[in-house]
Amino acid sequence: MKKGHKTEKVNSAIKKALSEIFIYDIPLGDNLLTIVRVDTSPDLTKADIYITALKDVEELSKQLNRKKGYIGHLLGQRIKIRRIPDLRFIPLPQTTI
């Protein structure tokens, strides 16, 4: 399905803002996180964030999904959209990149 310009713009804004959040607001210790891509639903209510990590991406995604309310709050402070999508962090194994 082809994505609209607005959806792509929101995906890009979310990816950029989350990158800043993981640098400045949420300590990841010595783990290195990469946001591979963000897929937002056409109605902008859900966002799947595909991530990889240097160490144990499965555990990191579980931790981030537990903190998604707080992460969504921080995201709302950085980007201006009517409603912040429900976030879901999805781990990608290193071999799929």
FENNORRA-V170735 format. One record per residue. SS is DSSP state (@ for helix, = for strand, . for the rest). OMEGA is omega in whole degrees, 0 to 359 (none if undefined). BURIAL is b if it has 9 or more other ideal C-beta (glycine too) atoms within 8 Angstrom, else e. Layout:
[[SS,OMEGA,BURIAL] [SS,OMEGA,BURIAL]]
This chain:
[[.,181,e] [.,180,e] [.,179,e] [.,180,e] [@,181,e] [@,179,e] [@,179,b] [@,179,b] [@,178,e] [@,178,b] [@,181,b] [@,180,b] [@,179,b] [@,180,b] [@,180,b] [@,181,e] [@,178,b] [@,177,b] [@,178,b] [@,180,b] [@,182,b] [@,176,b] [@,191,e] [@,191,e] [.,184,e] [.,181,e] [.,178,e] [.,182,b] [.,181,e] [.,179,e] [.,179,b] [.,183,e] [=,174,b] [=,174,e] [=,184,b] [=,178,e] [=,177,e] [=,176,b] [=,179,e] [=,178,b] [.,182,b] [.,179,e] [.,176,e] [.,179,b] [.,181,e] [=,177,e] [=,174,b] [=,180,b] [=,181,b] [=,186,b] [=,167,b] [=,180,b] [=,179,b] [.,181,e] [.,170,e] [.,182,e] [@,179,b] [@,180,e] [@,179,e] [@,180,b] [@,177,b] [@,179,e] [@,181,e] [@,178,b] [@,176,b] [@,182,e] [.,188,b] [@,176,b] [@,178,e] [@,179,e] [@,177,b] [@,177,b] [@,178,e] [@,179,b] [@,179,b] [@,177,e] [@,185,e] [@,180,e] [.,184,b] [.,171,e] [.,186,e] [.,183,e] [.,177,e] [.,180,e] [.,173,b] [=,185,e] [=,174,b] [=,180,b] [=,184,b] [=,181,b] [=,173,b] [.,176,b] [.,181,e] [@,184,e] [@,182,e] [@,182,e] [.,none,e]]
